[in-house]
Amino acid sequence: MANKRDLKKDINYVLGDIIEEVYVWEASNPDKDAKAGEAIIDDAIASFDTFMARVSERKIEKPAAHFKSIRKDLEAKAIELIEKVNSL
């Protein structure tokens, strides 16, 4: 089982890469409206905060199942955000 540190790094890398991709899109498309990109960034930051809070929970009954559900939710959120980035 992976530890909390690895899970926190995964959350940081995944959401950070998505935010970086939005910045690249904004830089390569300066003539387009950046509000949609800003909304994606705001959603990624809010998701980051939510995932970090879930990882840091102290009193959980089954840690392995808890962390597995976080990874599953992270994957689903990442796919959702990537689809939004691709639709820009």
N, C-alpha and C positions, 0 to 999 in steps of 0.2 A: 504494500500500500504506500502511496506517495504521502509525503508529509505536508503539513500546512504551508511551509515555506515554498515548496514546489508548486502547490496549487495557487498561492498568491502570485508567484512569478508567471504562471500560465495566464492568469487573469490579466495581469499587467501587460504581458506581451501581446495577447490576442486583441484586447481593446485598444492598446497603444498602436498596434499596426493598423487597425481600422481608422483611428483618428489620423494617423499619418497619411493614409491613403486619401482621406478627404482633403487634407492640406495639399497633397500633390495634385488632386483634381482641381482644387481652387486655383492653384498656381498655373496650371496648364490651360485653364478656361477662365481668364480674368473678365471676359465679356459677359459671362453668365451670372445669374443671381446666386449669391453665396448663402442665402437664407436656408436653403434645403441642406446644404453641407453643415451649417451651424447647428441645425436641428439634429442631425445625425451625431455630431460631436457631443451635444448636450445629452442626448440619449445614451451615448457610450459612457460619458462621465457619470451619469446617474446610475447606470448599470454597474460600473466599477465600484461605486460606493456601496451599492446593495450587496454585491458579491463579497466584498471585503467584510462587511458586517456579518454576513452569513458564515464566512470562514472563521471569524473571530468569536463566534458564539461559544460560550463555555460549557453550559450544561446541556449536553445532547446525549440521548440514550444510546444510539448506535452510530458512532463516528464514521465508520466505513460507508454505511448507507447514506449518511448525511453528505459526506464529501463526494460520493458518487453522484448524488442528485445535483450537487452544485456544478460538477463537471458537465453533466447532461444539460442543465439549464444554460451554462456558459456556451456550450456548443450551439444550442438553439438560438440564443441571443446573437451570437456571432454570425450565424447564417442569416438571420433577419437583418442585421446591420449591413452585411456585405451585399445583400440583395438591394438594399436602399442605396448603397454607394454605386452599385452597378447601374441603377436606374437614373443616376444623375445625368 
